[in-house]
Amino acid sequence: MKMVKSLILGSAAGLLAMGGAQAADLPVKAKAVEYVKVCSLYGAGFWYIPGTDTCMKIGGYLRIDTTFNGGPYDAPAWSGDAGQHNRYFDYFAARSRMALTVDTRTATEYGVVRTFAQGDFQFTTLGGNTYNPNSINGSLPVASANLLDTPGGGYVAVEFVFIQFAGFTFGKSASAFATPWHGYPGNNSSFLLGGHDTVTGVNNIQYTAQFGNGISGTIGLDDPTVFNRTVVANLTVPLTSTGGIANAYGGVTAPDVVGNIRIDQAWGLFQISGAAHAVNASYNVLNTTAAPAGAVGLPGAAPTGASELSGHPDTKWGGAVMAALQIKNIPTGPGDDIKIDATWAKGDTKQVISTSGGSPLFTMFGGASNFGSYQSIGFGATSDAVYLPVFAGGDGDLHLTTAYGVRGAFNHNWDPYWSSSLFGSYSAVRYDNTAKLFVCATYTAARVTAPSLDYSCNPDFNVSQLGVVTRWTPVKNLTFSAEVMWFHLDQKFTGSAVLTPTAPKPAARYDFKDQDTVSLNVRVQRNF
């Protein structure tokens, strides 16, 4: 009997143990998977970051460009080795770029909080469009991002990086002076002059107010250091033989004050913009010894031990105004439009002679027009102001440079796959009579030898551009395009003189003459 009882109890204990083991092996209920959800609040492409109420969009484009007879992004051959068309000039220049954008938005009781950033991963023809040892030399400091374009190299460029909150924008974004199209009313080229262009962003703080019915106003403070200063010329360092100009700008003393009033309607857009810009020089006495070619710095405008004792011109305020117009729904076809803007500036030349990068100086060579001359030359010196100290025979005051320009485009869709744009611009740079006297006295005395009887000096100049681009979009967000652009430099010197241009050009007699160049750009771009 005891044996039967023990067998029964042992069997029960074994069954309980087996049941416990099986229960322990049963799967625990998994936590619900949190799928990414579409965010429809801000348009296509946004999704909720899991576990948050923040929406994000990742986008950008991949672009391949090649320019013939010019620099990357259809830069005309208007200066340097390209302007000389010497044997260091690359007759074509290419760039491959992937732009990556990250856009986040969160709804709050104060409105949408937005962050935006764009980085450009790119590789360009080494040196842009020159193989001159003065530009391409591994022993020199890296003065240009293009010098990073070695095998396996390239670089990352930062464009917009900003935060928006309750009508305010903080960071690197478009200036409040800008139009929505910046320097691109219909062109591929990043070098259409005639107006403002901060398409790659400028550090600023701005506030936008919406008044209803499509009317808005924006006011902001821009950092002018990189984007909105050309040159202040101390003419004790004369223009070079080819119009190069030493920069004697002082440090930034005040931000640019900018703003606009804008009307957006179904028929298009109208905008008035204004800017105030402080123009200040460094000192009256500067180092007049030019730095070696290719060196980093400000050749001919470095300080000496006597600079602080020599004094300086008083700071002056300049500025600019712009009017812009877009007309939609024109009778030539659906989606066609006209964009145009006109700008006047005094002491704020970058608002007119503007690209997506720096403000260019123009030095171009061509064929001779007179017997006995080696070649012809045309140049234009871009500046915000010039001055000649009293000790050098001047009045010691800043003379602000005047500039004005107009640019625009007619954009036409032939069908859903083909479109074209006809675009152009005209810009003028003007020096007052006193500035002309100082510029010409110092230039002629220092740089001109054996002038012809009809020689005359006038630093004023005009530039004109005219171009057409045609695009083919075989599938959505993939576009092939070709752009042809003509550039004309209308310089105001007359006659001829013996000059000493930058090597490899020789010291010889050159005729002063207007110059022209034509470039071709081909591009393929995939947006995503």
C-alpha positions, 0 to 999 in steps of 0.5 A: 500500500505504501508503495502504491501511494509513493508511485501516485505522489511521484507521478503527480509531482512529475506532471506538475514539474512538466506543466511548469516547464511548459508554461515557462516556455510559452511565448510572452506577448510582444510589444506592439510594433510602432510603424512609421506613419505618413504626415499629411500636414505639410505636403508630400514626403513627410512622415512622423518620427516614431514616438514623436509628434514631429514630421520629417522629410528627407529630400534633395537632388543629384546633379551632373554639370559640364560647362564648355568655355567657362567654369562650373555652373556656366560661369563665363570666361570673364577673368583669370586664365579663362579671361586670358584664354591662355594654355592653363585654361580648362576648356571645359569644367564639370561638377557632380553634386548630391544635395541632401536636405532634412526638413522637420516640423512640429505643430505647437501652440505658437505655430509650427517649429521648423528646422531645415538644413542642406549639405552639398556633397560634390566633386568638381574639376580641379581648380574650377577651370584652371591648371595654373601652378599659382592656383594648383600647388600642393605647397600652398594653403588650401585657399579654395575648396576646389583644391580639395578636388583631388582623386578620391576627394571632394568636399561638403558645402553647407547651404541653408541651416536655420530654425523657424519659430513664431514668425522668426528665422534664425540661422543661414537662410535667404536674406529678406532682401531676396526674391523667391527666385534669387538669381534664377528667373529661368536660367541654370547658370549661377552667374546671371548678374543684375540683382541679389542672390543669397540662394546658398544662404547668409547668417541672419535673424529675421521676422515675417508678418502675414497681413492677409490676402497674400500680403506679407512683410519681412525685416531682418539683420544680415551678416555682410561679411561673406555675402554682401561686401565687395571691395573698398579700395585704398588708391595708394595701392593703384589698380593693377594693369588689368583692373585688379583692386586691393581690398581695404575693407575694415571689420564689420561694424554693423549688420545689414538691415534688410526687409521687403513688402510682398504681395502673392496672388493667383496672377503672380507676385510683386515685391519691394525690397530695401537694404542698408549697408555700412561701408568702412575702410581699415586705414590710410597707410597700408602695405603697398607690396603685393603678396605672391601670386596664389597666396592667401590674404589681401594683397596690397592691403595689409597693415603696417606699424604706421597704419593705426597712426595714419587714421582712416576715412569715416564710415558711410552708410550705403544701401539698395532698393529692388522691385520684383515682379512675376506674372503668371497665367500668360496666354502663351501656355499653361505654367508659363510665366515672366519673372523680372527684378530691377535693383539700384545700389550705392555703396552696396554693389553686391546687390547688383554684381552678384552671383551665388558666390563672390562678386567678380572682377572682370578682365578679358582679352581678345584680338587687337584692333590696331596695327602694332598692338599685341592684343586687346583688353577690357576690364571692370573693377567692382567695388563698394567705395574708393578713397585716396588719403590726403597725404597721397593727394586725395580728400580722404573720404569714401566715395561710394560706388553706384550700381544698377541692374535688371534681369529676367526671364520668359519661361515657356512649356512646349508640352508636359516634357519639354520647356525653354527659358529665354533670360538676360540681364544688364548691369552698370557700375558707376564712379563719381567724378572725384572717384574717377579722378583719383582712380585714373590718376593713380592707375595711369601714373603707376600702370600705363606706359606710352599711351596712345594719343587717344588714350583716356581713362574711365573706370565705369563699365556695363555688363550684359548677358543673354541666354536660352535653356531648353529642358527635357523631362522624360519622367517625373523629377528627371531633367536633361537640359542645355544652356547657351549664354552670351556675356558682353563687357562694355568698358569705357577706356579708349586708345591703347597703352603698354601694360604688364598683365598677369603672366603668362601674358607679356608686357606689350601694347594692348588696345582697350576694347569691349569683350565678349564670350559665349559658354555652353552648359549641359546638365542632368538632374534627378530630384528626390 
